[in-house]
């Protein structure tokens, strides 16, 4: 009977093994069923080994069966923690590995020891045991157990305590029902173990019941797992029903397909969106509806999917009517019944794409608009960081887009100042104030120092952007470069200050009067605390001029024409200023709306005119007095000239005459030194005579009356050249005289002029082999001029200002003879003809003398001498 019971228990455990192993194979996630199948199979083998022990007929057979029995018991105890861990969801593998390793040690010891770990080294004795119902079974009589036997019990107790701890872990996780089922199975198993322990430690002659505890554990846990699986199946069916309801109610298309892309299931929305029936779609694949489906890309996407980690892609689907629309597809991978499926949820994003396209076009329009705006524009978020800027902002601030992005008003990169030069702190920034107050800030002036060190002045307007709840989420700030405008305003104020001219404006609609800074200075009032009005303006006008000013203004309004008037300003202390006032009125819809104008302090001008009038009254008398003085001077000059002509010439002629007589009559009686001295005396007297002649000619040029007639200058130049050639016939000089050169002036004086210039050219080309002298006309200094050019000795241009002064010579008398009066005479003649004379030259390369006969054809000013 005992053998029959063990056979039945082994059969039950074997059935549990096959049942749960099949469940574990069909549902890979049900790992606890596989561990339980291993546990059930080891219990089956343990029960069969126990059955063999009871049926043994010899001590050797009994020892062998007991060794096998304890081996399967060790395997069962080693597998038990893994099953409990899979059952409770415990994931820490280290304690499981330690317990399994200990079980493997006990299994190895049981196989290596001569009689197994259940006995000492001595042979136990065979002692049949009669069951209460009369059946006899084999048993061993052991007086003393080995140490490994006790260690095995300790291992069993630790394993059981670990399983109890996992039961508590399951209970704390909230699954009390499963925790109680596991605790009940462990309690039955513990009871059987305790019973075996008691029997082993006493002399009671009953059959040990360890196999019944193992079998009870298998039966209870098999029932629990089966009931749980059934409950999970029901829950899965209910979940599938709920999923089907949700899928059919979903607004997105849902597709379930296999790894080949064949549709396994679809929802109603998929049918409605694509225009197919459910049966039609179930006979189709992904390639039939996906326009952009590429097998290689789809395979790569499929291989990259992981269960529980969906991915989202965009594509295009084709409807039954052939129309194509954009979709966003979320694809997930899952396993069911040992098969892999893909779940795709597709959403029609036509409206979103249209909205994105509209948003993109609007953004392009927005960016193009702000880029085309000449003003700088920046947008800052709630954290005060710049999000958007245009090209004008980059240009004005001197920073690139990358440098501006992320900057805030508090950034230390900004070096900003107020108009008075004080630092412009971050909390004063218009954008910060607009965000803080929720109100727009306009017309703020800020000076910003750019990276290159230049200072740019900008006028800032900032406006907050408020959301539906009234919170400021961003600010938009526009600014323009007013550096040039400020400079112009400063220049205008400076010009008004220097010109003592101010501007004013009268608003005829509200009576407000605006004065520029210079008007305040002219009226000598402090702008602080003073409000200008038309009445306050009239109060400062001299009483004698008020009516005249008012009448002029009223007439301008009636005639719609500007007015201009000079009047007096009465200042404290009785001081008087003279003002010139101009005004003009602007009309709108035939109504005067604004009068504006200027006021200028002309006090100094009026006083100067008065002084001029006062001087003019005495001018005629002063002219008569001056004329008399000039006449007296001319008479004295004539007297001096006469004296020079008669009183100086006679002694010089006497000196020259007597020296000549001495040289002629007494030359044989004189030595060479005396004769040299006489020659020197005669030369000095002759030079003195020539100098007197030149001075008289120079004076005569200034005194004689000037006749003006057309003179053939080319002919005069030829006559002078012939005369010079006759004086030195041995010289070979090329003289080029331009034909047809004429001028208006005094013939005698013009002959003297050309004689001096050509004579100078003849003299200073004496040391040149191929001498050349030219006379003609050209264009220089903006008009027609005449010239005499030579290639002679020339002169240093830095001494050109001395050429036309009397007695100033640039060469010594030993090099070139002369008195230094010739060019002074030229300048005096040109001056009397209202012209200009100047010279150009270079040492050793000749000189050119230019002259005009009237500055009206050249400079338009008074005659001048230039070098």
Secondary structure, 3 states (H helix, E strand, C coil): CHHHHHHHHHHHHHHHHHHHHHHHHHCCCCHHHHHHHHHHHHHHHHHHHHHHHHCCCCHHHHHHHHHHHHHHHHHHHHHHHHHHHHHHCCCCCHHHHHHHHHHHHHHHHHHHCCCCCCCCCCCCEECCEECCCCCEECCEECCCCCHHHHHHHHHHHHHHHHHHHHHHHHHHCCCHHHHHHHHHHHHHHHHHHHHHHHHHHCCCCCCCCHHHHHHHHHHHHHHHHHHHHHHHHHHHHHHHHHHHHHHHHCCCEEEEEECCCEEEEECHHHHHHHCCCHHHHHCCEHHHHECCCCHHHHHHHHHHCECCECEEEEEEEECCCCCEEEEEEEEEEEEECCEEEEEEEEEECHHHHHHHHHHHHHHHHHHHHHHHCCCEEEEEECCCCEEEECHHHHHHHCCCHHHHCCCCCCCCCCCEECCCCCECCHHHCHHHHHHHHCCCEEEEEEEEECCCCCEEEEEEEEEEEECCCCCEEEEEEEEEECHHHHHHHHHHHHHHHHHCEEEEEEECCCCCEEECHHHHHHHCCCCCCCCCCHHHHHHCECHHHHHHHHHHHHHHHHHCCCEEEEEEEECHHHCEEEEEEEEEEEEECCEEEEEEEEEEECHHHHHHHHHHHHHHHHHHHHHHHHHHHHHHHHHHHHHHHHHHHHHHHHHHHHHHHHHHHHHHHCHHHCCHHHHHHHHHHHHHHHHHHHHHHHHHHHHHHHHCCCCCEEEEHHHHHHHHHHHHHHHCCCCCEEEEECCCCEEEECHHHHHHHHHHHHHHHHHHCCCCCCEEEEEEEEEECCEEEEEEEECCCCCCHHHHHHCCCCCCCCCCCCCCCCCCCHHHHHHHHHHHCCCEEEEEECCCCCEEEEECCCHHHCCCCCCEECC
